[in-house]
Amino acid sequence: MFLYLGYMALDAAIEDRRTASRAAAILALVGVVDLPIIHYSVEWWNTLHQGPTVTKLGAPSIHPSMLAPPPPHGPRLHGLLPLPHAGARAL
């Protein structure tokens, strides 16, 4: 997603359309090469990354409770309501 957003931003940032198209095309080619590297980095450099924990071919190696998404949070945790400061008294 960030690669796509970068592509769109680069294309919009350059005024000359021909130059913008060339720069965006180069970024797209770099992205095509980079995506498999990102995907397989877990297997290629397993000393730097944790191995795959959720696989499609086998059973997950993590606890089933970790597979479920977290419950929705209230508006206070999303920044919609202010958090009370340290000196505030409880109601």
N, C-alpha and C positions, 0 to 999 in steps of 0.2 A: 504494500500500500504506500509506504514512504517513497519507494522508487517511482510509482505512478505520480504521486504528488510532486516529487522533484522534477519529473519529466514535464508536467504541466506548468510548474513554476518557471523552469528554465525556458520553455517555449514562450511564455508570456513576458519574461523579463527582457528579452532582446527585441528591439524594435524592428530591425531588418529581418523580414520574414525568411529570406533564404538562409541567412546565418543562423536564425533561430531554429529552422528546420534541420540544418546540419548538426547543430549542437545537440538538439533533442534526439536525433537519430543516433549519434555517438553514445549518448547516455543510455538509450534503449539497448544498444548492442552490449554495452558494459553490463547492463542489468541482466540480459539473457545469459551472459557468461557467469555472472555473480550468483544468480538464484540457485543453480545446482550446487555451487560451492557452499552456500549457506545451508541448504537442505542436508547435504551429506557431511557437513563438518562434524556432526555428532559422532558419526561412525569413523571418519578418517582420523580425527584428532581426539581420541577418547581419553587421553590424559588431560586435556583441557576442559572437556565437557562431560557432563553426566551422560551415560548411555540412554538410549530411548526408553522411556518408562511407560508410555502408552503406545502400544503397537497394534496394527491391524491384523497381523498374522497370529499373534499369540495372546495369552492373557496378560493384562497389565501387571507390572511389577510393583505397583503402589497400592496402598490400602484403598478399598472401594469408596470410602468416605471422601477421599481426596479427588475422586473423579467427578463428583457432583458439583455443580456450580454453587457459589456461596449464595446465601439468601439475600434478597434485596435489602438495601440499607435505607434508613430513614432520611428525610431531607436535611437533617443536621449534618450528617456525614458527607453529603454532596455539596456542602457549602451554601445551601439555600437559606439556612437559618444560622445565625451567628452562634459560636460556641461561647459559653460563659467564661469570663476571665477568672483568674485565680482568686481575686478578692471578692467575687460575687457571693452573696448569701443564697442558700437554697430556699425555695418557696415552701 
